[in-house]
């Protein structure tokens, strides 16, 4: 065969190979890595734990690191400094970050009624007659941090029952420290999540005097639903990294569906070993059962729910109501497009 013919055939083969390389789809890129902060170790953040343990984030194309930011205010600081991609804590923390000049957006609602709105007191005080929130005047009540979600709930409850004498809200850092302080009687009581209540009762030193899961207690103070724990990101993140936000929400939506359809025992089996090993299994299961009654399985912030949040934050408790209405409008502070897309409702 003539040499020229060999060269021509080789050229055609090379061109065909190049064409194949040109039009073959790229290999899927490595999963995006990001971190999500949660304001403590509690069942309140079960959707994050489940999404990691069940692989829902991985399926969405994310490698998510869970960070215990220990409190809402600290989570806000970390988010503002771009040390974490998203923060999970009381929904008020997102609004507070916006009011501080760092616009943030709520993208995923976990609770239709905040499970951290319980109040426990030491059993000795309860036995001595302190059995309702109207008797907390002059008492020391533990919270995580000033201006945190726990602080706001305690302040609102105190306002709602018209205490004639103020209560002292004592910042203690995290949930574990709060329980220890009540047990040691260094404070009279504390704001508590469902598992915290269960643990105090089970160990015999604490008694709840206000319970978010009891309609009589709840409706007497809050009148209706109030968004509790939520996930939020900076507005810049929504604009600059919408694909990663969408993947994050997609994983959480699957986790929320798991929480809805699974038993408390099944949920406990998934999350206890890595996230809540110090919580007795019976107390954890009992707490999860109470959470299942208040979790928001639609993951939506409606305008009405958001308005109830601003109502609790306003009237001078955290901000003048007029300032909230001007600087933290629903359309700027809430973005439900990612949840709607993940649930095929867009």
Phi and psi in degrees as GROMACS dihedral restraints (atoms count N, CA, C in turn):
[ dihedral_restraints ]
;  ai    aj    ak    al  type     phi  dphi    fc
    3     4     5     6     1   -58.2    20    10
    4     5     6     7     1   146.3    20    10
    6     7     8     9     1   -60.8    20    10
    7     8     9    10     1   -37.3    20    10
    9    10    11    12     1   -61.5    20    10
   10    11    12    13     1   -36.3    20    10
   12    13    14    15     1   -67.7    20    10
   13    14    15    16     1   -39.4    20    10
   15    16    17    18     1   -61.9    20    10
   16    17    18    19     1   -43.4    20    10
   18    19    20    21     1   -62.5    20    10
   19    20    21    22     1   -38.9    20    10
   21    22    23    24     1   -68.0    20    10
   22    23    24    25     1   -41.5    20    10
   24    25    26    27     1   -65.5    20    10
   25    26    27    28     1   -41.4    20    10
   27    28    29    30     1   -62.0    20    10
   28    29    30    31     1   -38.8    20    10
   30    31    32    33     1   -64.0    20    10
   31    32    33    34     1   -40.7    20    10
   33    34    35    36     1   -66.1    20    10
   34    35    36    37     1   -39.9    20    10
   36    37    38    39     1   -63.7    20    10
   37    38    39    40     1   -40.6    20    10
   39    40    41    42     1   -64.3    20    10
   40    41    42    43     1   -41.7    20    10
   42    43    44    45     1   -64.0    20    10
   43    44    45    46     1   -39.5    20    10
   45    46    47    48     1   -64.6    20    10
   46    47    48    49     1   -42.2    20    10
   48    49    50    51     1   -63.4    20    10
   49    50    51    52     1   -41.0    20    10
   51    52    53    54     1   -63.3    20    10
   52    53    54    55     1   -38.9    20    10
   54    55    56    57     1   -61.8    20    10
   55    56    57    58     1   -40.6    20    10
   57    58    59    60     1   -63.3    20    10
   58    59    60    61     1   -43.2    20    10
   60    61    62    63     1   -63.8    20    10
   61    62    63    64     1   -38.2    20    10
   63    64    65    66     1   -65.5    20    10
   64    65    66    67     1   -37.8    20    10
   66    67    68    69     1  -104.7    20    10
   67    68    69    70     1     1.0    20    10
   69    70    71    72     1   -76.0    20    10
   70    71    72    73     1   128.9    20    10
   72    73    74    75     1   -57.5    20    10
   73    74    75    76     1   145.7    20    10
   75    76    77    78     1   -64.2    20    10
   76    77    78    79     1   150.8    20    10
   78    79    80    81     1   -61.8    20    10
   79    80    81    82     1   144.8    20    10
   81    82    83    84     1   -58.6    20    10
   82    83    84    85     1   134.6    20    10
   84    85    86    87     1   -69.3    20    10
   85    86    87    88     1   158.8    20    10
   87    88    89    90     1   -60.2    20    10
   88    89    90    91     1   150.7    20    10
   90    91    92    93     1   -59.2    20    10
   91    92    93    94     1   140.3    20    10
   93    94    95    96     1   -66.6    20    10
   94    95    96    97     1   137.7    20    10
   96    97    98    99     1  -106.1    20    10
   97    98    99   100     1   129.0    20    10
   99   100   101   102     1  -151.6    20    10
  100   101   102   103     1   164.1    20    10
  102   103   104   105     1  -117.7    20    10
  103   104   105   106     1   143.8    20    10
  105   106   107   108     1  -123.0    20    10
  106   107   108   109     1   123.2    20    10
  108   109   110   111     1   -91.8    20    10
  109   110   111   112     1   138.8    20    10
  111   112   113   114     1  -125.9    20    10
  112   113   114   115     1   141.9    20    10
  114   115   116   117     1   -78.6    20    10
  115   116   117   118     1    22.5    20    10
  117   118   119   120     1   162.0    20    10
  118   119   120   121     1  -179.2    20    10
  120   121   122   123     1  -108.5    20    10
  121   122   123   124     1   104.0    20    10
  123   124   125   126     1  -160.9    20    10
  124   125   126   127     1   159.7    20    10
  126   127   128   129     1   -60.8    20    10
  127   128   129   130     1   -20.1    20    10
  129   130   131   132     1   -53.0    20    10
  130   131   132   133     1   -29.2    20    10
  132   133   134   135     1  -104.0    20    10
  133   134   135   136     1    23.6    20    10
  135   136   137   138     1   -59.6    20    10
  136   137   138   139     1   -33.2    20    10
  138   139   140   141     1   -60.8    20    10
  139   140   141   142     1   -37.8    20    10
  141   142   143   144     1   -67.6    20    10
  142   143   144   145     1   -47.8    20    10
  144   145   146   147     1   -58.1    20    10
  145   146   147   148     1   -46.5    20    10
  147   148   149   150     1   -64.6    20    10
  148   149   150   151     1   -43.1    20    10
  150   151   152   153     1   -61.9    20    10
  151   152   153   154     1   -33.0    20    10
  153   154   155   156     1   -75.1    20    10
  154   155   156   157     1   -51.2    20    10
  156   157   158   159     1   -68.1    20    10
  157   158   159   160     1   -35.6    20    10
  159   160   161   162     1   -86.2    20    10
  160   161   162   163     1    -4.2    20    10
  162   163   164   165     1    80.9    20    10
  163   164   165   166     1    16.4    20    10
  165   166   167   168     1   -69.0    20    10
  166   167   168   169     1   -35.9    20    10
  168   169   170   171     1   -66.2    20    10
  169   170   171   172     1   -42.2    20    10
  171   172   173   174     1   -60.8    20    10
  172   173   174   175     1   -42.7    20    10
  174   175   176   177     1   -61.7    20    10
  175   176   177   178     1   -31.5    20    10
  177   178   179   180     1   -81.6    20    10
  178   179   180   181     1    -9.4    20    10
  180   181   182   183     1    98.2    20    10
  181   182   183   184     1    26.8    20    10
  183   184   185   186     1  -124.3    20    10
  184   185   186   187     1   147.0    20    10
  186   187   188   189     1  -111.7    20    10
  187   188   189   190     1   102.2    20    10
  189   190   191   192     1  -102.7    20    10
  190   191   192   193     1   129.6    20    10
  192   193   194   195     1  -102.0    20    10
  193   194   195   196     1   128.2    20    10
  195   196   197   198     1   -87.6    20    10
  196   197   198   199     1   129.6    20    10
  198   199   200   201     1  -118.5    20    10
  199   200   201   202     1   127.9    20    10
  201   202   203   204     1   -84.8    20    10
  202   203   204   205     1   100.5    20    10
  204   205   206   207     1   -80.5    20    10
  205   206   207   208     1    -8.8    20    10
  207   208   209   210     1    76.7    20    10
  208   209   210   211     1   -24.6    20    10
  210   211   212   213     1  -162.3    20    10
  211   212   213   214     1   160.5    20    10
  213   214   215   216     1   -61.6    20    10
  214   215   216   217     1   -47.8    20    10
  216   217   218   219     1   -58.3    20    10
  217   218   219   220     1   -39.6    20    10
  219   220   221   222     1   -69.4    20    10
  220   221   222   223     1   -36.8    20    10
  222   223   224   225     1   -62.1    20    10
  223   224   225   226     1   -39.7    20    10
  225   226   227   228     1   -60.8    20    10
  226   227   228   229     1   -42.9    20    10
  228   229   230   231     1   -62.7    20    10
  229   230   231   232     1   -43.1    20    10
  231   232   233   234     1   -65.1    20    10
  232   233   234   235     1   -40.5    20    10
  234   235   236   237     1   -67.1    20    10
  235   236   237   238     1   -44.1    20    10
  237   238   239   240     1   -59.9    20    10
  238   239   240   241     1   -34.9    20    10
  240   241   242   243     1   -87.9    20    10
  241   242   243   244     1     6.4    20    10
  243   244   245   246     1    59.6    20    10
  244   245   246   247     1    30.5    20    10
  246   247   248   249     1   -82.4    20    10
  247   248   249   250     1   -19.8    20    10
  249   250   251   252     1  -134.0    20    10
  250   251   252   253     1   157.7    20    10
  252   253   254   255     1   -80.2    20    10
  253   254   255   256     1   -39.8    20    10
  255   256   257   258     1  -144.1    20    10
  256   257   258   259     1   155.1    20    10
  258   259   260   261     1  -124.1    20    10
  259   260   261   262     1   144.4    20    10
  261   262   263   264     1  -126.9    20    10
  262   263   264   265     1   117.8    20    10
  264   265   266   267     1  -167.2    20    10
  265   266   267   268     1  -163.4    20    10
  267   268   269   270     1   -58.0    20    10
  268   269   270   271     1   140.4    20    10
  270   271   272   273     1   -58.4    20    10
  271   272   273   274     1   -25.9    20    10
  273   274   275   276     1   -63.1    20    10
  274   275   276   277     1   -27.0    20    10
  276   277   278   279     1   -63.9    20    10
  277   278   279   280     1   -34.8    20    10
  279   280   281   282     1   -64.3    20    10
  280   281   282   283     1   -46.4    20    10
  282   283   284   285     1   -64.0    20    10
  283   284   285   286     1   -41.0    20    10
  285   286   287   288     1   -62.6    20    10
  286   287   288   289     1   -36.3    20    10
  288   289   290   291     1   -65.4    20    10
  289   290   291   292     1   -41.7    20    10
  291   292   293   294     1   -61.8    20    10
  292   293   294   295     1   -44.3    20    10
  294   295   296   297     1   -65.2    20    10
  295   296   297   298     1   -23.6    20    10
  297   298   299   300     1   -84.3    20    10
  298   299   300   301     1     1.5    20    10
  300   301   302   303     1    98.5    20    10
  301   302   303   304     1     9.5    20    10
  303   304   305   306     1  -121.9    20    10
  304   305   306   307     1    85.4    20    10
  306   307   308   309     1   -54.8    20    10
  307   308   309   310     1   129.2    20    10
  309   310   311   312     1  -129.5    20    10
  310   311   312   313     1   163.5    20    10
  312   313   314   315     1  -134.4    20    10
  313   314   315   316     1   129.3    20    10
  315   316   317   318     1   -76.3    20    10
  316   317   318   319     1   127.3    20    10
  318   319   320   321     1  -123.5    20    10
  319   320   321   322     1    -8.7    20    10
  321   322   323   324     1  -158.0    20    10
  322   323   324   325     1   121.0    20    10
  324   325   326   327     1   -99.8    20    10
  325   326   327   328     1   127.7    20    10
  327   328   329   330     1  -101.7    20    10
  328   329   330   331     1   -24.0    20    10
  330   331   332   333     1  -136.3    20    10
  331   332   333   334     1   139.0    20    10
  333   334   335   336     1   -92.6    20    10
  334   335   336   337     1   -11.8    20    10
  336   337   338   339     1  -147.8    20    10
  337   338   339   340     1   123.0    20    10
  339   340   341   342     1   -65.9    20    10
  340   341   342   343     1   120.9    20    10
  342   343   344   345     1   -75.8    20    10
  343   344   345   346     1    -5.7    20    10
  345   346   347   348     1   -91.2    20    10
  346   347   348   349     1     9.7    20    10
  348   349   350   351     1   -93.7    20    10
  349   350   351   352     1    28.7    20    10
  351   352   353   354     1   -95.2    20    10
  352   353   354   355     1   153.8    20    10
  354   355   356   357     1  -127.7    20    10
  355   356   357   358     1   127.0    20    10
  357   358   359   360     1  -114.4    20    10
  358   359   360   361     1   153.1    20    10
  360   361   362   363     1  -129.5    20    10
  361   362   363   364     1   163.9    20    10
  363   364   365   366     1   -65.3    20    10
  364   365   366   367     1   142.3    20    10
  366   367   368   369     1   -59.3    20    10
  367   368   369   370     1   -33.4    20    10
  369   370   371   372     1   -61.3    20    10
  370   371   372   373     1   -39.1    20    10
  372   373   374   375     1   -69.4    20    10
  373   374   375   376     1   -40.8    20    10
  375   376   377   378     1   -60.9    20    10
  376   377   378   379     1   -46.1    20    10
  378   379   380   381     1   -64.3    20    10
  379   380   381   382     1   -25.6    20    10
  381   382   383   384     1   -84.8    20    10
  382   383   384   385     1    -0.7    20    10
  384   385   386   387     1   118.0    20    10
  385   386   387   388     1    -4.2    20    10
  387   388   389   390     1   -83.1    20    10
  388   389   390   391     1    95.0    20    10
  390   391   392   393     1  -128.3    20    10
  391   392   393   394     1    10.5    20    10
  393   394   395   396     1  -153.6    20    10
  394   395   396   397     1   163.7    20    10
  396   397   398   399     1   -68.1    20    10
  397   398   399   400     1   -21.2    20    10
  399   400   401   402     1   -68.2    20    10
  400   401   402   403     1   -14.4    20    10
  402   403   404   405     1   -98.0    20    10
  403   404   405   406     1    11.7    20    10
  405   406   407   408     1   -86.1    20    10
  406   407   408   409     1    -3.1    20    10
  408   409   410   411     1   -54.3    20    10
  409   410   411   412     1   129.1    20    10
  411   412   413   414     1    80.6    20    10
  412   413   414   415     1    -0.1    20    10
  414   415   416   417     1   -90.2    20    10
  415   416   417   418     1   159.6    20    10
  417   418   419   420     1   -96.8    20    10
  418   419   420   421     1   122.9    20    10
  420   421   422   423     1  -120.8    20    10
  421   422   423   424     1   126.3    20    10
  423   424   425   426     1   -76.2    20    10
  424   425   426   427     1   139.2    20    10
  426   427   428   429     1  -133.3    20    10
  427   428   429   430     1   177.1    20    10
  429   430   431   432     1   -78.5    20    10
  430   431   432   433     1   -63.6    20    10
  432   433   434   435     1  -143.9    20    10
  433   434   435   436     1   155.1    20    10
  435   436   437   438     1   -58.1    20    10
  436   437   438   439     1   139.4    20    10
  438   439   440   441     1    70.4    20    10
  439   440   441   442     1     4.4    20    10
  441   442   443   444     1   -77.3    20    10
  442   443   444   445     1   171.7    20    10
  444   445   446   447     1   -58.5    20    10
  445   446   447   448     1   -41.4    20    10
  447   448   449   450     1   -63.8    20    10
  448   449   450   451     1   -38.7    20    10
  450   451   452   453     1   -63.1    20    10
  451   452   453   454     1   -46.0    20    10
  453   454   455   456     1   -64.1    20    10
  454   455   456   457     1   -43.4    20    10
  456   457   458   459     1   -62.4    20    10
  457   458   459   460     1   -43.6    20    10
  459   460   461   462     1   -63.6    20    10
  460   461   462   463     1   -42.9    20    10
  462   463   464   465     1   -64.6    20    10
  463   464   465   466     1   -40.8    20    10
  465   466   467   468     1   -67.8    20    10
  466   467   468   469     1   -43.3    20    10
  468   469   470   471     1   -60.3    20    10
  469   470   471   472     1   -43.2    20    10
  471   472   473   474     1   -61.8    20    10
  472   473   474   475     1   -42.3    20    10
  474   475   476   477     1   -64.0    20    10
  475   476   477   478     1   -40.7    20    10
  477   478   479   480     1   -66.7    20    10
  478   479   480   481     1   -29.2    20    10
  480   481   482   483     1   -97.5    20    10
  481   482   483   484     1     7.5    20    10
  483   484   485   486     1    55.0    20    10
  484   485   486   487     1    52.3    20    10
  486   487   488   489     1   -61.8    20    10
  487   488   489   490     1   131.2    20    10
  489   490   491   492     1   -76.1    20    10
  490   491   492   493     1   -23.1    20    10
  492   493   494   495     1  -125.5    20    10
  493   494   495   496     1   137.1    20    10
  495   496   497   498     1   -69.4    20    10
  496   497   498   499     1   156.4    20    10
  498   499   500   501     1   -98.7    20    10
  499   500   501   502     1   155.3    20    10
  501   502   503   504     1   -95.9    20    10
  502   503   504   505     1   116.0    20    10
  504   505   506   507     1   -92.4    20    10
  505   506   507   508     1   110.6    20    10
  507   508   509   510     1  -101.3    20    10
  508   509   510   511     1   115.5    20    10
  510   511   512   513     1   -71.8    20    10
  511   512   513   514     1   128.0    20    10
  513   514   515   516     1  -123.1    20    10
  514   515   516   517     1    -6.5    20    10
  516   517   518   519     1   104.2    20    10
  517   518   519   520     1   -63.5    20    10
  519   520   521   522     1  -146.9    20    10
  520   521   522   523     1   173.9    20    10
  522   523   524   525     1   -63.4    20    10
  523   524   525   526     1   -41.1    20    10
  525   526   527   528     1   -62.4    20    10
  526   527   528   529     1   -44.1    20    10
  528   529   530   531     1   -65.0    20    10
  529   530   531   532     1   -37.1    20    10
  531   532   533   534     1   -61.9    20    10
  532   533   534   535     1   -45.3    20    10
  534   535   536   537     1   -62.2    20    10
  535   536   537   538     1   -44.2    20    10
  537   538   539   540     1   -61.0    20    10
  538   539   540   541     1   -35.7    20    10
  540   541   542   543     1   -68.6    20    10
  541   542   543   544     1   -40.1    20    10
  543   544   545   546     1   -66.8    20    10
  544   545   546   547     1   -44.2    20    10
  546   547   548   549     1   -59.6    20    10
  547   548   549   550     1   -39.3    20    10
  549   550   551   552     1   -84.2    20    10
  550   551   552   553     1    -2.5    20    10
  552   553   554   555     1    66.1    20    10
  553   554   555   556     1    23.3    20    10
  555   556   557   558     1   -79.8    20    10
  556   557   558   559     1   -16.9    20    10
  558   559   560   561     1  -131.9    20    10
  559   560   561   562     1   161.0    20    10
  561   562   563   564     1   -79.3    20    10
  562   563   564   565     1   -30.2    20    10
  564   565   566   567     1  -166.8    20    10
  565   566   567   568     1  -173.6    20    10
  567   568   569   570     1  -158.6    20    10
  568   569   570   571     1   159.4    20    10
  570   571   572   573     1   -68.2    20    10
  571   572   573   574     1   141.2    20    10
  573   574   575   576     1  -145.5    20    10
  574   575   576   577     1   146.1    20    10
  576   577   578   579     1   -82.7    20    10
  577   578   579   580     1   171.2    20    10
  579   580   581   582     1   -56.0    20    10
  580   581   582   583     1   -49.9    20    10
  582   583   584   585     1   -63.2    20    10
  583   584   585   586     1   -30.8    20    10
  585   586   587   588     1   -64.5    20    10
  586   587   588   589     1   -42.5    20    10
  588   589   590   591     1   -61.4    20    10
  589   590   591   592     1   -47.0    20    10
  591   592   593   594     1   -59.4    20    10
  592   593   594   595     1   -42.1    20    10
  594   595   596   597     1   -66.2    20    10
  595   596   597   598     1   -44.3    20    10
  597   598   599   600     1   -61.9    20    10
  598   599   600   601     1   -41.8    20    10
  600   601   602   603     1   -69.5    20    10
  601   602   603   604     1   -44.3    20    10
  603   604   605   606     1   -62.2    20    10
  604   605   606   607     1   -38.0    20    10
  606   607   608   609     1   -83.0    20    10
  607   608   609   610     1    -9.5    20    10
  609   610   611   612     1    88.1    20    10
  610   611   612   613     1     8.3    20    10
  612   613   614   615     1  -113.6    20    10
  613   614   615   616     1    -4.7    20    10
  615   616   617   618     1  -131.1    20    10
  616   617   618   619     1   153.0    20    10
  618   619   620   621     1  -139.5    20    10
  619   620   621   622     1   133.7    20    10
  621   622   623   624     1   -77.4    20    10
  622   623   624   625     1   138.6    20    10
  624   625   626   627     1  -117.2    20    10
  625   626   627   628     1    -6.2    20    10
  627   628   629   630     1  -146.8    20    10
  628   629   630   631     1   127.0    20    10
  630   631   632   633     1  -128.8    20    10
  631   632   633   634     1   123.7    20    10
  633   634   635   636     1   -62.3    20    10
  634   635   636   637     1   -28.0    20    10
  636   637   638   639     1   -82.6    20    10
  637   638   639   640     1    -5.8    20    10
  639   640   641   642     1   -98.9    20    10
  640   641   642   643     1   114.9    20    10
  642   643   644   645     1   -57.5    20    10
  643   644   645   646     1   -36.2    20    10
  645   646   647   648     1   -62.1    20    10
  646   647   648   649     1   -43.7    20    10
  648   649   650   651     1   -67.4    20    10
  649   650   651   652     1   -50.2    20    10
  651   652   653   654     1   -63.9    20    10
  652   653   654   655     1   -52.4    20    10
  654   655   656   657     1   -69.2    20    10
  655   656   657   658     1   -24.3    20    10
  657   658   659   660     1   -67.1    20    10
  658   659   660   661     1   -23.8    20    10
  660   661   662   663     1  -108.2    20    10
  661   662   663   664     1   -50.0    20    10
  663   664   665   666     1  -100.6    20    10
  664   665   666   667     1   -13.5    20    10
  666   667   668   669     1    71.6    20    10
  667   668   669   670     1   -37.4    20    10
  669   670   671   672     1  -158.3    20    10
  670   671   672   673     1  -167.1    20    10
  672   673   674   675     1   -64.7    20    10
  673   674   675   676     1   150.6    20    10
  675   676   677   678     1  -144.7    20    10
  676   677   678   679     1   123.2    20    10
  678   679   680   681     1   -62.8    20    10
  679   680   681   682     1   133.3    20    10
  681   682   683   684     1  -101.0    20    10
  682   683   684   685     1  -115.0    20    10
  684   685   686   687     1   -65.6    20    10
  685   686   687   688     1   136.8    20    10
  687   688   689   690     1  -147.1    20    10
  688   689   690   691     1   166.6    20    10
  690   691   692   693     1  -108.8    20    10
  691   692   693   694     1   136.2    20    10
  693   694   695   696     1  -142.9    20    10
  694   695   696   697     1   156.1    20    10
  696   697   698   699     1  -133.0    20    10
  697   698   699   700     1   168.2    20    10
  699   700   701   702     1   -70.7    20    10
  700   701   702   703     1   150.0    20    10
  702   703   704   705     1   -58.4    20    10
  703   704   705   706     1   -36.4    20    10
  705   706   707   708     1   -60.2    20    10
  706   707   708   709     1   -34.9    20    10
  708   709   710   711     1   -66.9    20    10
  709   710   711   712     1   -41.6    20    10
  711   712   713   714     1   -60.6    20    10
  712   713   714   715     1   -40.1    20    10
  714   715   716   717     1   -74.7    20    10
  715   716   717   718     1   -39.9    20    10
  717   718   719   720     1   -93.9    20    10
  718   719   720   721     1   -25.0    20    10
  720   721   722   723     1  -135.4    20    10
  721   722   723   724     1    52.9    20    10
  723   724   725   726     1   -63.9    20    10
  724   725   726   727     1   -30.4    20    10
  726   727   728   729     1   -66.1    20    10
  727   728   729   730     1   -40.8    20    10
  729   730   731   732     1   -69.3    20    10
  730   731   732   733     1   -38.2    20    10
  732   733   734   735     1   -61.5    20    10
  733   734   735   736     1   -43.0    20    10
  735   736   737   738     1   -62.4    20    10
  736   737   738   739     1   -41.1    20    10
  738   739   740   741     1   -65.1    20    10
  739   740   741   742     1   -41.5    20    10
  741   742   743   744     1   -61.5    20    10
  742   743   744   745     1   -47.0    20    10
  744   745   746   747     1   -66.7    20    10
  745   746   747   748     1   -37.8    20    10
  747   748   749   750     1   -59.8    20    10
  748   749   750   751     1   -41.7    20    10
  750   751   752   753     1   -65.7    20    10
  751   752   753   754     1   -39.6    20    10
  753   754   755   756     1   -70.1    20    10
  754   755   756   757     1   -34.1    20    10
  756   757   758   759     1   -63.1    20    10
  757   758   759   760     1   -42.5    20    10
  759   760   761   762     1   -63.2    20    10
  760   761   762   763     1   -39.2    20    10
  762   763   764   765     1   -65.4    20    10
  763   764   765   766     1   -39.7    20    10
  765   766   767   768     1   -62.7    20    10
  766   767   768   769     1   -39.8    20    10
  768   769   770   771     1   -64.2    20    10
  769   770   771   772     1   -38.5    20    10
  771   772   773   774     1   -63.1    20    10
  772   773   774   775     1   -43.3    20    10
  774   775   776   777     1   -62.3    20    10
  775   776   777   778     1   -34.7    20    10
  777   778   779   780     1   -70.9    20    10
  778   779   780   781     1   -40.8    20    10
  780   781   782   783     1   -95.7    20    10
  781   782   783   784     1   -11.1    20    10
  783   784   785   786     1   -97.8    20    10
  784   785   786   787     1   155.3    20    10
  786   787   788   789     1   -76.5    20    10
  787   788   789   790     1   162.9    20    10
  789   790   791   792     1   -60.4    20    10
  790   791   792   793     1   -36.3    20    10
  792   793   794   795     1   -64.9    20    10
  793   794   795   796     1   -41.6    20    10
  795   796   797   798     1   -65.4    20    10
  796   797   798   799     1   -40.7    20    10
  798   799   800   801     1   -65.2    20    10
  799   800   801   802     1   -43.4    20    10
  801   802   803   804     1   -60.0    20    10
  802   803   804   805     1   -39.9    20    10
  804   805   806   807     1   -62.0    20    10
  805   806   807   808     1   -32.0    20    10
  807   808   809   810     1   -77.9    20    10
  808   809   810   811     1   -40.0    20    10
  810   811   812   813     1  -104.4    20    10
  811   812   813   814     1   -18.1    20    10
  813   814   815   816     1   -66.0    20    10
  814   815   816   817     1   -51.7    20    10
  816   817   818   819     1   -57.8    20    10
  817   818   819   820     1   -43.9    20    10
  819   820   821   822     1   -89.5    20    10
  820   821   822   823     1   -24.4    20    10
  822   823   824   825     1  -120.0    20    10
  823   824   825   826     1   -32.2    20    10
  825   826   827   828     1  -133.8    20    10
  826   827   828   829     1    50.2    20    10
  828   829   830   831     1   -67.2    20    10
  829   830   831   832     1   -21.9    20    10
  831   832   833   834     1   -83.1    20    10
  832   833   834   835     1    -8.8    20    10
  834   835   836   837     1   -90.1    20    10
  835   836   837   838     1   122.5    20    10
  837   838   839   840     1   -54.2    20    10
  838   839   840   841     1   142.3    20    10
  840   841   842   843     1   -57.2    20    10
  841   842   843   844     1   -42.8    20    10
  843   844   845   846     1   -63.4    20    10
  844   845   846   847     1   -42.3    20    10
  846   847   848   849     1   -66.7    20    10
  847   848   849   850     1   -38.2    20    10
  849   850   851   852     1   -63.9    20    10
  850   851   852   853     1   -46.3    20    10
  852   853   854   855     1   -63.3    20    10
  853   854   855   856     1   -43.0    20    10
  855   856   857   858     1   -62.8    20    10
  856   857   858   859     1   -41.1    20    10
  858   859   860   861     1   -64.1    20    10
  859   860   861   862     1   -41.6    20    10
  861   862   863   864     1   -61.7    20    10
  862   863   864   865     1   -40.0    20    10
  864   865   866   867     1   -59.6    20    10
  865   866   867   868     1   -37.7    20    10
  867   868   869   870     1   -72.2    20    10
  868   869   870   871     1   -37.7    20    10
  870   871   872   873     1   -62.4    20    10
  871   872   873   874     1   -38.0    20    10
  873   874   875   876     1   -60.0    20    10
  874   875   876   877     1   -23.7    20    10
  876   877   878   879     1   -81.6    20    10
  877   878   879   880     1   -16.2    20    10
  879   880   881   882     1  -119.9    20    10
  880   881   882   883     1    -8.0    20    10
  882   883   884   885     1   -63.5    20    10
  883   884   885   886     1   145.8    20    10
  885   886   887   888     1   -96.3    20    10
  886   887   888   889     1   102.6    20    10
  888   889   890   891     1   -81.4    20    10
  889   890   891   892     1   -11.7    20    10
  891   892   893   894     1   -84.9    20    10
  892   893   894   895     1   -20.6    20    10
  894   895   896   897     1    63.2    20    10
  895   896   897   898     1    27.0    20    10
  897   898   899   900     1  -105.9    20    10
  898   899   900   901     1   142.9    20    10
  900   901   902   903     1  -105.6    20    10
  901   902   903   904     1   101.4    20    10
  903   904   905   906     1   -77.9    20    10
  904   905   906   907     1   161.7    20    10
  906   907   908   909     1   -56.1    20    10
  907   908   909   910     1   -34.6    20    10
  909   910   911   912     1   -68.8    20    10
  910   911   912   913     1   -43.0    20    10
  912   913   914   915     1   -64.3    20    10
  913   914   915   916     1   -41.7    20    10
  915   916   917   918     1   -64.5    20    10
  916   917   918   919     1   -38.4    20    10
  918   919   920   921     1   -63.0    20    10
  919   920   921   922     1   -36.6    20    10
  921   922   923   924     1   -67.0    20    10
  922   923   924   925     1   -34.3    20    10
  924   925   926   927     1   -64.1    20    10
  925   926   927   928     1   -47.1    20    10
  927   928   929   930     1   -63.9    20    10
  928   929   930   931     1   -32.3    20    10
  930   931   932   933     1   -63.1    20    10
  931   932   933   934     1   -40.9    20    10
  933   934   935   936     1   -69.4    20    10
  934   935   936   937     1   -36.5    20    10
  936   937   938   939     1   -77.6    20    10
  937   938   939   940     1   -23.5    20    10
  939   940   941   942     1   -85.7    20    10
  940   941   942   943     1  -158.3    20    10
  942   943   944   945     1    57.7    20    10
  943   944   945   946     1    27.6    20    10
  945   946   947   948     1    84.9    20    10
  946   947   948   949     1    -4.8    20    10
  948   949   950   951     1   -62.5    20    10
  949   950   951   952     1   -49.1    20    10
  951   952   953   954     1  -116.4    20    10
  952   953   954   955     1   -39.7    20    10
  954   955   956   957     1  -148.6    20    10
  955   956   957   958     1   156.8    20    10
  957   958   959   960     1   -62.8    20    10
  958   959   960   961     1   138.7    20    10
  960   961   962   963     1   -56.5    20    10
  961   962   963   964     1   -40.5    20    10
  963   964   965   966     1   -61.2    20    10
  964   965   966   967     1   -37.5    20    10
  966   967   968   969     1   -66.1    20    10
  967   968   969   970     1   -40.0    20    10
  969   970   971   972     1   -63.7    20    10
  970   971   972   973     1   -43.4    20    10
  972   973   974   975     1   -64.2    20    10
  973   974   975   976     1   -30.2    20    10
  975   976   977   978     1   -84.2    20    10
  976   977   978   979     1   -40.9    20    10
  978   979   980   981     1  -102.7    20    10
  979   980   981   982     1   -13.6    20    10
  981   982   983   984     1  -129.8    20    10
  982   983   984   985     1    51.9    20    10
  984   985   986   987     1   -64.2    20    10
  985   986   987   988     1   148.6    20    10
  987   988   989   990     1   -53.2    20    10
  988   989   990   991     1   -47.8    20    10
  990   991   992   993     1   -63.5    20    10
  991   992   993   994     1   -23.8    20    10
  993   994   995   996     1   -94.3    20    10
  994   995   996   997     1   -27.5    20    10
  996   997   998   999     1  -103.7    20    10
  997   998   999  1000     1    -7.2    20    10
  999  1000  1001  1002     1  -131.8    20    10
 1000  1001  1002  1003     1   133.8    20    10
 1002  1003  1004  1005     1  -134.5    20    10
 1003  1004  1005  1006     1   102.2    20    10
 1005  1006  1007  1008     1   -94.8    20    10
 1006  1007  1008  1009     1     7.0    20    10
 1008  1009  1010  1011     1   -64.7    20    10
 1009  1010  1011  1012     1   -32.2    20    10
 1011  1012  1013  1014     1   -72.3    20    10
 1012  1013  1014  1015     1   -39.6    20    10
 1014  1015  1016  1017     1   -65.8    20    10
 1015  1016  1017  1018     1   -43.4    20    10
 1017  1018  1019  1020     1   -61.8    20    10
 1018  1019  1020  1021     1   -40.1    20    10
 1020  1021  1022  1023     1   -65.4    20    10
 1021  1022  1023  1024     1   -44.2    20    10
 1023  1024  1025  1026     1   -64.3    20    10
 1024  1025  1026  1027     1   -29.0    20    10
 1026  1027  1028  1029     1   -99.6    20    10
 1027  1028  1029  1030     1    13.6    20    10
 1029  1030  1031  1032     1    57.3    20    10
 1030  1031  1032  1033     1    38.0    20    10
 1032  1033  1034  1035     1  -111.7    20    10
 1033  1034  1035  1036     1     2.6    20    10
